Amino acid sequence: MKAPMTAQTIISLIIIGILAGVLSGLVGVGGGVIMVPLMVLFFGMTQHQAQGTSLAVLAVPVTAVAVYNYYQEGHINVKFALIIAVFFVLGSIIGSKFAISLDQKTLKKIFAIILIVIAGKMLLDK
């Protein structure tokens, strides 16, 4: 999907970036929870395109400053982060191959169910 680079498109991308960045730093969400749905809604991207674009954004160290702030305050378990990161790479390879093989409608439903389950768990958790 090649959206024209109009001023409105650029402003929308800036808003998505700021919103995803603020929420990533604030509560640790940004990519899948914020960028993907907004790219689908604002730009009519397919679920595959939005997920791929979100992953491309996260491929560079966009969260490095936020990570540093949390690290300075002693809020990062480095050992946990390293182990998770190694297996995150493995999981992302498996997950992306699987996602690409699914049709858009099924992928959107899986995405929505995961968001609902996580939100429900967090809302009902004591």
C-alpha positions in Angstrom: 0.0 0.0 0.0 1.6 3.2 -1.1 -0.2 6.2 0.5 0.5 9.5 -1.2 2.8 11.6 0.9 0.5 14.6 1.4 0.8 17.0 4.2 -2.2 15.2 5.9 -0.4 11.8 5.5 2.8 13.2 7.1 0.8 14.8 9.9 -1.1 11.5 10.5 2.2 9.6 10.6 3.7 12.1 13.0 0.7 11.7 15.3 0.9 7.9 15.2 4.6 8.1 16.0 4.2 10.5 18.9 1.2 8.5 20.3 3.0 5.2 20.0 6.2 6.7 21.5 4.4 8.2 24.4 2.4 5.1 25.2 5.5 2.9 24.7 7.4 5.0 27.3 4.3 5.3 29.6 2.9 1.8 29.6 5.1 -0.3 27.3 2.8 -0.5 24.3 3.1 1.1 21.0 3.7 -1.2 18.0 0.9 -3.7 17.8 -1.6 -2.0 20.1 -1.3 1.5 18.7 0.4 1.7 15.3 -1.2 -1.3 13.7 -4.8 -0.4 14.3 -4.2 3.3 13.4 -2.4 2.4 10.1 -5.4 0.1 9.2 -7.9 2.9 10.1 -6.1 6.0 8.8 -4.4 4.5 5.7 -6.5 1.5 4.8 -3.5 -0.8 5.1 -4.1 -4.5 5.2 -3.4 -6.2 8.5 -0.2 -7.6 6.9 1.0 -4.2 5.7 0.3 -2.6 9.1 2.1 -5.3 11.0 5.0 -5.3 8.7 5.3 -1.5 8.9 5.1 -1.5 12.7 7.8 -4.1 12.9 10.0 -2.0 10.5 9.6 0.9 12.9 10.7 -1.2 15.8 13.6 -2.7 13.9 15.7 0.4 14.7 16.5 1.3 18.3 13.5 3.7 18.6 12.9 2.9 22.3 16.6 3.3 23.3 16.0 6.6 25.2 13.0 5.2 27.0 14.9 2.1 27.9 17.8 4.2 29.2 15.4 6.2 31.4 14.0 3.0 32.9 17.5 1.6 33.3 18.7 4.7 35.2 15.9 4.3 37.7 16.7 0.6 38.2 13.5 -0.7 36.5 15.1 -3.1 34.1 16.0 -6.7 34.8 18.8 -7.0 32.2 19.2 -10.8 32.4 15.5 -11.2 31.8 15.5 -8.7 29.0 18.4 -10.5 27.2 16.9 -13.9 27.5 13.5 -12.7 26.3 15.2 -10.7 23.4 17.0 -13.8 22.1 13.8 -15.9 22.1 11.8 -12.9 20.8 13.9 -13.1 17.6 13.1 -16.8 17.3 9.4 -16.2 18.0 9.2 -13.3 15.6 10.6 -15.5 12.8 8.0 -18.2 13.5 5.2 -15.8 14.0 5.8 -13.7 10.9 6.1 -16.8 8.7 2.7 -18.0 10.1 1.1 -14.6 9.8 2.1 -14.2 6.2 0.4 -17.6 5.4 -2.9 -16.4 6.9 -5.6 -14.5 5.0 -6.2 -10.9 6.1 -9.6 -11.6 7.7 -8.3 -14.5 9.9 -5.2 -12.4 10.9 -7.4 -9.5 12.0 -9.6 -11.7 14.1 -6.6 -13.3 15.8 -5.2 -9.8 16.5 -8.5 -8.5 17.9 -9.0 -11.6 20.1 -5.5 -11.2 21.6 -6.1 -7.5 22.4 -9.5 -8.3 24.0 -8.1 -11.2 26.1 -5.2 -9.1 27.3 -7.4 -6.1 28.0 -10.0 -8.3 29.8 -7.3 -9.9 32.0 -5.8 -6.6 32.9 -9.2 -5.0 33.7 -10.4 -7.9 35.9 -7.0 -8.6 37.6 -6.9 -7.5 41.2 
